[in-house]
């Protein structure tokens, strides 16, 4: 890290034409930081959600993008039927599901 700050703060060798390289280096460093801390984790999380949605089955507990929590009642091609209360079912698109099995379904006795 000290080496990086040394290159950014060092005066140009020929008197004033080195600022172009420094700004390009700085922009590249910003892009690398954005990729490592924002873009990469978000795409990894999105792939995990897609995997969970493709593997969900009847009886799984799901959370939708609007914050509704319910138990999966049936699965169709591009939509699901979620039971949110006793005899209350809502149909959602599969793309609206954010999480599958966040706390495992409760067992009714």
N, C-alpha and C positions, 0 to 999 in steps of 0.2 A: 504494500500500500504506500509506503514511503517513496518507493521508486516511481510509482504512478504520479504522486503529487510533485515529485522532483521534476518530472518531465513537463508537467503543466505549468509550474512556476518558473522554470528556467528561462532566462532571456534567450532570444534567438541568437545564433552564432554569428550571423552576418549583419546584424544591426536592426532588423525589423521585418523581414519577410518570412518568418517562421510561424506566424499566427494562423495561417491556413492549415498547417499540419496539426497544430494544437486543437483547433476547433473541430476538425474531422475526427481526431482521436477522442475528444470529449463527447461528440455526438455518438460515436460508436460505443463508448462506455455507457452512455445513457440507454441506448438500445439494448445492450446486453443486460443491464439491470432490469429494464422493463420485461424482457423476455424471461429472465430467470425468476423474477418475483411476482409477475402478474400473468403473462400469457401462458406460460408452461403449466403452472398449477391449475389455472382455470380450464385448460383443455383436458388435462388429466382428470379433473373432477367431472367434466362433461362426459367423458368416455365411461367413467364408473357409473354414472347415472343411466346412460344408455344401456350398459350391460345389465344393471339391476332391473330396468324396465323390461328388457327383452326376456329376462329369466323369471319374472314374477308369476305367481300362480294364485289360484283362488284361496282366500283365507289370509293372504298377506296383509299386513298393515301398511298403508301408504299415506304420504303427505303430498298434497297438490301445491301448485305454485301460488294459489290463493290462500294457503294455510289451512285448508280443510283436511282433517285427519279422519280416516275411515278404514274399513276392512273391505278388501276386494271381493266383490260378489260374483262378477263374471267378466270374461275378457273376450273382446271381439278383435277384428283386424286392426282398426286404428282407434278404438275407444274402449273404455272400461266402465263397469257399473260398480260404484262404491257405496257401501252401506255406512251411513254416518250416524244413524240412530236406529231405534227399534222401528222397523218397517219404513224407514226413510232411505231411499236410494237415489243417487245422483249419477248421471252419466258424464264422464270427462273424456277428453282426448288423451291418448297416451303421452303426448308431448307436454301435458300439463302436470305430469307427475314429477315431483322433485326428489322424493326419497321412498325407498321400499324397506319395510321392516325396521323403522327407527328404534322401536323398543320391543319388538316381537308382539304378536297379538296376545291379548289377555285371554285366559281360558275361562270359559263360563261354566259354572258348576250347577 
